[in-house]
Amino acid sequence: MRNHSLTVIDLFCGAGGLSEGFRQAGFHVLAGQDFDEQAGKTFAATHPEATFIGGPIQNVTPQQLLKAAGKKKGEIDVIVGGPPCQGYSVYNHQRGVSDPRAGLFREYLRIVEGIQPRWLVMENVTGITSIAGGGIVDEIKNEMNKLGYRVEMQVLKAEEFGVPQERRRVFFIATRTGAPILFPKPTHGPGLEPFVTVWDAISDLPVLKNGDGERSKNGYRKSPQNGYQALLRGNCPAPTNHSASRLAKINEERMRHIPPGGSWRDIPHHLLPDGMKRAKRSDHTKRYGRPRKTDLACTILTKCDVHWGAYIHPVQDRALTVREAARLQSFPDFFEFQGSRTEQYVQVGNAVPPLLGMRVAEALLRADSMKVAAPKRTRVREDMKIAV
């Protein structure tokens, strides 16, 4: 490998999931930028080596970011980032190119033009591929080409890289170097390492009842039960962000009827929300879901609301905590998310799982280390061309 000190700037960094993955792979994160104030506080606290720049990206200049990073134009190795994805998400039924959030990738490219990094990594939801018949994807590729970058795109499944969650994301990797573009190879799945399960991820965390506050002073429930828990715990003495949202008594009653692997279909009809009493059995497949211990988690969204997904604890009658959601996203326990609980869920749900980010970063390192033969140049000397 070329070295393990390549430099990174993270745009739309949020709490820092993608940059944490790159840091774990040995990159040096110099700066992060995001509009979300609370996410910025989390990023600043967990990336003390980096400078955070807040506010709308439309107001941020490449020169500001270069100054924050202590570098000149052309000296940054990688710009990473995921322009806010709600405009593209399959969960947003009004998505489209008219959504102002759908054009923020152009701000990413404006910054790229002014900084001229050697590599680009852009992440987004798979819904981006279907908007305008693939028009946004084509525009992203074309604009990167105009800036001098070769670009390739691939959908990656988080669970195939050790993340205990079904999550699909599109990654664009681009370079203006002569190196190849590589994507990571799956490490988990049939014929590989077994998938990391929900219980693998959270079984060591303290028991909570519905509405219980933080139990951090009591430390962990037990010693690490597997390598995944040991990895995420590191040297942390106790988990943070581990408190249970207080759900209404009617929801407690509903949850008592839902077995592991069950959902809203297991709730007696008279206890169902009015809007679901008329639902077909084939509808709302994830609502009021309780995963089995051996399951992968469903996609962690910006709120672990039991009304909308399988976010009930496998054995406790309550919703998943922020820490449990963070574990399912592969965040290390030293990440203490700032802001209200609602804001914390948003930070976790919006993030790239760090383990997935690390695998992408490792693939980039491998590619960057490969020696590529320089193309032959030619010059014209009157009546002949001579290769030099």
C-alpha positions as CSV (number, residue, x, y, z in Angstrom):
1,M,0.0,0.0,0.0
2,R,1.2,3.5,-0.7
3,N,0.8,4.7,2.8
4,H,-1.7,5.0,5.6
5,S,-1.8,8.7,6.0
6,L,-3.8,9.9,3.1
7,T,-5.9,13.0,3.9
8,V,-9.6,13.3,3.8
9,I,-12.3,16.1,3.9
10,D,-15.8,15.0,4.7
11,L,-18.7,17.0,3.1
12,F,-22.2,16.5,4.6
13,C,-20.3,14.7,7.3
14,G,-23.2,14.5,9.8
15,A,-22.0,12.7,13.0
16,G,-19.0,11.3,11.0
17,G,-19.8,7.7,10.1
18,L,-18.0,7.7,6.8
19,S,-15.0,9.7,8.1
20,E,-14.8,7.3,11.0
21,G,-14.6,4.4,8.6
22,F,-11.8,6.1,6.7
23,R,-10.0,6.9,10.0
24,Q,-10.2,3.2,11.0
25,A,-8.6,2.4,7.6
26,G,-5.7,4.7,8.5
27,F,-6.7,7.9,6.7
28,H,-6.1,11.4,8.3
29,V,-9.4,13.3,8.5
30,L,-8.7,17.0,8.3
31,A,-12.0,18.7,8.1
32,G,-15.8,18.1,8.1
33,Q,-18.7,20.2,7.0
34,D,-22.4,19.9,7.7
35,F,-25.5,22.1,8.2
36,D,-26.8,20.1,11.2
37,E,-25.5,21.9,14.4
38,Q,-26.0,18.9,16.7
39,A,-24.4,16.5,14.3
40,G,-21.5,18.9,14.0
41,K,-21.1,18.8,17.8
42,T,-20.9,15.0,17.7
43,F,-18.4,15.2,14.8
44,A,-16.2,17.7,16.6
45,A,-16.2,15.7,19.8
46,T,-15.3,12.4,18.1
47,H,-12.9,13.9,15.5
48,P,-10.6,16.2,17.6
49,E,-8.0,16.0,14.9
50,A,-10.3,17.6,12.4
51,T,-11.8,21.1,12.0
52,F,-15.6,21.3,11.7
53,I,-17.3,24.0,9.5
54,G,-21.0,24.4,10.0
55,G,-23.8,26.1,8.1
56,P,-25.3,25.6,4.6
57,I,-22.8,24.2,2.2
58,Q,-23.9,26.9,-0.3
59,N,-22.1,29.4,1.9
60,V,-18.9,27.4,2.2
61,T,-16.0,28.0,-0.1
62,P,-13.2,25.6,-1.1
63,Q,-10.7,28.1,0.3
64,Q,-12.3,27.8,3.7
65,L,-12.0,24.1,3.7
66,L,-8.4,24.2,2.5
67,K,-7.5,26.6,5.2
68,A,-9.2,24.4,7.8
69,A,-7.3,21.5,6.5
70,G,-4.0,23.3,6.3
71,K,-3.6,22.3,2.7
72,K,-3.4,23.9,-0.8
73,K,-5.4,23.1,-3.9
74,G,-4.5,19.7,-5.3
75,E,-3.0,18.5,-2.0
76,I,-6.0,16.7,-0.5
77,D,-6.1,13.0,-1.3
78,V,-9.8,12.3,-0.9
79,I,-13.1,14.1,-0.6
80,V,-15.9,11.9,0.8
81,G,-19.5,12.7,1.5
82,G,-23.1,11.9,1.1
83,P,-25.3,14.8,0.0
84,P,-28.6,14.6,2.0
85,C,-30.6,11.8,0.5
86,Q,-34.2,12.4,1.5
87,G,-34.9,13.8,-2.0
88,Y,-33.9,10.4,-3.4
89,S,-35.1,8.0,-0.7
90,V,-37.6,5.2,-1.5
91,Y,-39.2,6.2,1.8
92,N,-39.9,9.7,0.3
93,H,-42.9,9.2,-2.0
94,Q,-42.7,12.8,-3.3
95,R,-39.0,12.4,-4.3
96,G,-37.7,13.8,-7.5
97,V,-35.3,16.2,-9.2
98,S,-37.5,19.2,-8.1
99,D,-36.7,18.5,-4.5
100,P,-34.1,21.1,-3.5
101,R,-32.2,18.4,-1.6
102,A,-31.8,16.5,-4.8
103,G,-29.4,19.1,-6.2
104,L,-26.9,19.2,-3.3
105,F,-24.6,16.9,-5.2
106,R,-23.8,19.9,-7.3
107,E,-22.5,21.7,-4.3
108,Y,-20.3,18.7,-3.6
109,L,-18.9,19.0,-7.1
110,R,-18.4,22.8,-6.7
111,I,-16.2,22.1,-3.7
112,V,-14.4,19.3,-5.6
113,E,-13.6,21.7,-8.5
114,G,-12.0,24.2,-6.1
115,I,-10.0,21.6,-4.1
116,Q,-9.1,19.1,-6.8
117,P,-8.5,16.0,-4.6
118,R,-7.0,12.9,-6.1
119,W,-10.0,10.7,-5.2
120,L,-13.7,11.2,-4.7
121,V,-16.2,9.0,-2.7
122,M,-19.8,9.9,-2.9
123,E,-22.5,7.8,-1.1
124,N,-26.3,7.8,-1.5
125,V,-29.4,5.8,-1.2
126,T,-30.4,3.4,-4.0
127,G,-33.4,5.5,-4.9
128,I,-31.1,7.9,-6.7
129,T,-30.8,5.4,-9.5
130,S,-34.5,5.6,-10.4
131,I,-35.0,9.4,-10.4
132,A,-35.6,10.9,-13.8
133,G,-34.9,7.6,-15.4
134,G,-31.4,7.6,-14.0
135,G,-30.8,11.2,-15.1
136,I,-29.3,12.2,-11.8
137,V,-26.8,9.4,-11.9
138,D,-25.9,10.3,-15.4
139,E,-25.4,14.0,-14.4
140,I,-23.2,13.1,-11.5
141,K,-21.0,10.9,-13.7
142,N,-20.9,13.4,-16.5
143,E,-20.0,16.3,-14.2
144,M,-17.2,14.3,-12.6
145,N,-15.9,13.5,-16.0
146,K,-15.8,17.2,-16.9
147,L,-13.7,17.8,-13.8
148,G,-11.2,15.2,-15.0
149,Y,-12.3,12.2,-13.0
150,R,-12.9,8.7,-14.1
151,V,-15.9,7.4,-12.1
152,E,-17.6,4.1,-11.4
153,M,-20.7,3.3,-9.3
154,Q,-21.7,0.2,-7.4
155,V,-24.5,-0.8,-4.9
156,L,-23.0,-2.2,-1.7
157,K,-24.9,-4.2,0.9
158,A,-23.8,-3.3,4.5
159,E,-24.5,-6.7,5.9
160,E,-21.9,-8.2,3.5
161,F,-19.2,-6.2,5.3
162,G,-20.0,-7.1,8.9
163,V,-22.7,-4.6,9.6
164,P,-25.7,-6.3,11.4
165,Q,-28.3,-4.5,9.3
166,E,-29.9,-4.8,5.9
167,R,-28.9,-1.6,4.2
168,R,-28.2,-0.9,0.5
169,R,-26.2,2.1,-0.6
170,V,-24.9,3.5,-3.9
171,F,-21.2,4.4,-3.9
172,F,-19.5,6.5,-6.6
173,I,-15.7,6.2,-6.5
174,A,-13.8,8.5,-8.8
175,T,-10.1,9.4,-9.4
176,R,-8.0,11.7,-11.5
177,T,-5.0,9.4,-11.0
178,G,-3.9,6.5,-13.2
179,A,-4.9,4.0,-10.5
180,P,-7.7,1.5,-11.0
181,I,-11.0,2.0,-9.3
182,L,-11.8,-0.9,-6.9
183,F,-14.8,-1.7,-4.7
184,P,-14.6,-3.9,-1.6
185,K,-15.3,-7.6,-1.8
186,P,-17.9,-9.0,0.6
187,T,-16.5,-10.5,3.8
188,H,-19.8,-11.9,5.2
189,G,-22.5,-14.1,3.8
190,P,-22.8,-17.6,2.3
191,G,-19.4,-19.2,2.0
192,L,-17.8,-16.3,4.0
193,E,-17.9,-15.1,7.6
194,P,-21.4,-15.5,9.1
195,F,-23.6,-12.4,9.1
196,V,-23.4,-10.4,12.3
197,T,-26.9,-10.6,14.0
198,V,-29.0,-8.2,16.0
199,W,-28.1,-10.1,19.2
200,D,-24.4,-10.2,18.3
201,A,-24.6,-6.4,18.3
202,I,-26.6,-5.5,21.4
203,S,-26.8,-8.4,23.9
204,D,-24.2,-6.9,26.3
205,L,-26.1,-3.6,26.8
206,P,-28.0,-3.0,30.0
207,V,-31.6,-4.2,30.4
208,L,-34.1,-1.3,30.2
209,K,-37.9,-1.0,30.6
210,N,-40.1,1.2,28.6
211,G,-39.2,4.8,29.5
212,D,-36.1,4.0,31.5
213,G,-33.4,6.7,31.6
214,E,-29.7,6.3,31.2
215,R,-28.0,3.4,33.1
216,S,-24.5,4.4,32.2
217,K,-23.2,4.4,35.7
218,N,-24.0,0.7,35.9
219,G,-21.6,-0.1,33.0
220,Y,-22.3,-2.9,30.6
221,R,-24.6,-5.8,31.2
222,K,-21.8,-8.4,30.7
223,S,-18.4,-8.8,29.2
224,P,-18.1,-8.7,25.4
225,Q,-19.8,-11.8,24.0
226,N,-18.1,-11.8,20.6
227,G,-15.6,-9.9,18.5
228,Y,-18.1,-7.4,17.2
229,Q,-19.0,-6.2,20.7
230,A,-15.3,-6.1,21.7
231,L,-14.5,-4.1,18.6
232,L,-17.2,-1.5,19.2
233,R,-16.6,-1.2,23.0
234,G,-12.9,-0.7,22.8
235,N,-11.9,0.8,26.1
236,C,-15.2,2.4,26.9
237,P,-16.2,1.9,30.6
238,A,-19.9,2.2,30.0
239,P,-22.4,2.9,27.1
240,T,-23.9,6.3,26.5
241,N,-27.1,7.3,24.7
242,H,-28.8,4.2,26.1
243,S,-32.2,5.3,27.4
244,A,-35.6,4.0,26.3
245,S,-38.2,6.3,24.8
246,R,-41.4,6.3,26.8
247,L,-44.1,4.7,24.7
248,A,-47.8,5.0,25.5
249,K,-49.4,2.2,27.6
250,I,-51.4,1.1,24.5
251,N,-48.1,0.4,22.7
252,E,-46.8,-1.5,25.7
253,E,-49.9,-3.7,25.5
254,R,-49.4,-4.2,21.8
255,M,-45.8,-5.2,22.2
256,R,-46.6,-7.9,24.7
257,H,-48.5,-9.7,21.9
258,I,-45.6,-9.6,19.4
259,P,-43.2,-12.6,19.5
260,P,-39.7,-12.5,18.0
261,G,-40.1,-12.5,14.3
262,G,-43.6,-11.1,14.6
263,S,-45.2,-7.8,13.6
264,W,-48.5,-5.9,13.7
265,R,-50.3,-9.0,12.5
266,D,-49.8,-10.5,15.9
267,I,-51.6,-7.7,17.7
268,P,-55.3,-8.4,18.6
269,H,-57.5,-6.5,16.2
270,H,-59.1,-4.4,18.9
271,L,-55.6,-3.1,19.9
272,L,-54.5,-2.0,16.5
273,P,-54.3,1.7,15.6
274,D,-57.5,2.7,13.8
275,G,-55.7,3.2,10.5
276,M,-54.3,-0.4,10.6
277,K,-57.6,-2.1,11.3
278,R,-58.5,-1.8,7.6
279,A,-55.0,-2.9,6.4
280,K,-54.4,-5.9,4.3
281,R,-52.3,-8.6,5.8
282,S,-49.8,-8.0,3.0
283,D,-49.4,-4.3,3.9
284,H,-47.0,-2.6,6.3
285,T,-44.7,-5.6,6.5
286,K,-42.3,-4.0,9.0
287,R,-44.7,-2.1,11.3
288,Y,-44.5,-3.1,15.0
289,G,-41.8,-5.6,14.0
290,R,-39.8,-7.5,16.6
291,P,-36.6,-9.0,15.1
292,R,-35.4,-12.4,16.2
293,K,-32.0,-12.6,17.9
294,T,-30.7,-14.3,14.9
295,D,-32.0,-11.7,12.4
296,L,-30.3,-8.8,10.7
297,A,-31.8,-5.5,11.7
298,C,-34.0,-3.7,9.1
299,T,-32.6,-0.5,7.8
300,I,-32.0,2.0,10.6
301,L,-33.9,5.2,9.7
302,T,-33.8,8.6,11.3
303,K,-36.2,7.5,14.0
304,C,-36.7,4.1,15.5
305,D,-40.5,4.4,15.7
306,V,-42.2,1.1,16.3
307,H,-45.1,2.4,14.2
308,W,-43.0,2.4,11.1
309,G,-40.5,-0.5,11.3
310,A,-39.0,-3.5,13.2
311,Y,-37.6,-1.4,16.0
312,I,-38.9,-3.3,19.0
313,H,-36.2,-4.9,21.1
314,P,-35.9,-8.7,20.6
315,V,-36.8,-9.6,24.2
316,Q,-37.7,-6.4,26.0
317,D,-41.0,-4.6,25.5
318,R,-39.6,-1.2,24.3
319,A,-38.2,0.6,21.3
320,L,-34.5,0.3,20.4
321,T,-32.3,3.0,22.1
322,V,-30.0,5.3,20.3
323,R,-27.0,3.2,21.4
324,E,-28.6,0.1,20.1
325,A,-29.3,1.8,16.8
326,A,-25.7,3.0,16.8
327,R,-24.5,-0.6,17.4
328,L,-26.6,-1.8,14.5
329,Q,-24.9,0.9,12.4
330,S,-21.4,-0.2,13.6
331,F,-20.6,3.0,15.5
332,P,-18.0,2.6,18.2
333,D,-19.3,3.1,21.7
334,F,-17.0,6.2,22.2
335,F,-19.3,8.1,19.9
336,E,-21.5,10.0,22.2
337,F,-24.3,11.6,20.1
338,Q,-25.2,15.2,21.0
339,G,-28.6,16.9,21.1
340,S,-32.0,15.7,22.0
341,R,-32.9,12.0,21.7
342,T,-34.8,12.8,18.4
343,E,-31.7,14.6,17.1
344,Q,-29.5,11.6,18.1
345,Y,-31.7,9.2,16.2
346,V,-31.4,11.4,13.1
347,Q,-27.6,11.4,13.3
348,V,-27.4,7.7,13.6
349,G,-29.9,7.0,10.9
350,N,-28.4,9.4,8.4
351,A,-24.9,8.0,8.7
352,V,-22.8,5.6,6.6
353,P,-22.0,2.6,8.8
354,P,-18.4,3.1,9.8
355,L,-17.5,-0.6,9.0
356,L,-18.8,-0.2,5.5
357,G,-16.9,3.1,5.2
358,M,-13.8,1.3,6.4
359,R,-14.1,-1.4,3.7
360,V,-14.5,1.2,1.0
361,A,-11.5,3.1,2.3
362,E,-9.4,-0.1,2.3
363,A,-10.3,-0.8,-1.3
364,L,-9.3,2.8,-2.2
365,L,-6.0,2.3,-0.4
366,R,-5.3,-0.9,-2.4
367,A,-6.1,0.9,-5.7
368,D,-4.0,3.9,-4.8
369,S,-1.0,1.7,-4.1
370,M,-1.1,0.0,-7.5
371,K,1.5,1.1,-10.0
372,V,0.0,1.9,-13.3
373,A,2.2,2.1,-16.4
374,A,2.2,5.7,-17.7
375,P,0.7,5.9,-21.2
376,K,3.1,6.5,-24.0
377,R,3.2,10.1,-25.2
378,T,3.8,11.1,-28.8
379,R,5.3,14.2,-30.4
380,V,5.2,15.1,-34.1
381,R,8.5,15.7,-35.8
382,E,7.7,16.9,-39.3
383,D,6.8,13.7,-41.3
384,M,6.6,11.1,-38.5
385,K,5.4,10.5,-35.0
386,I,7.9,9.3,-32.5
387,A,6.9,7.6,-29.2
388,V,8.8,9.0,-26.3
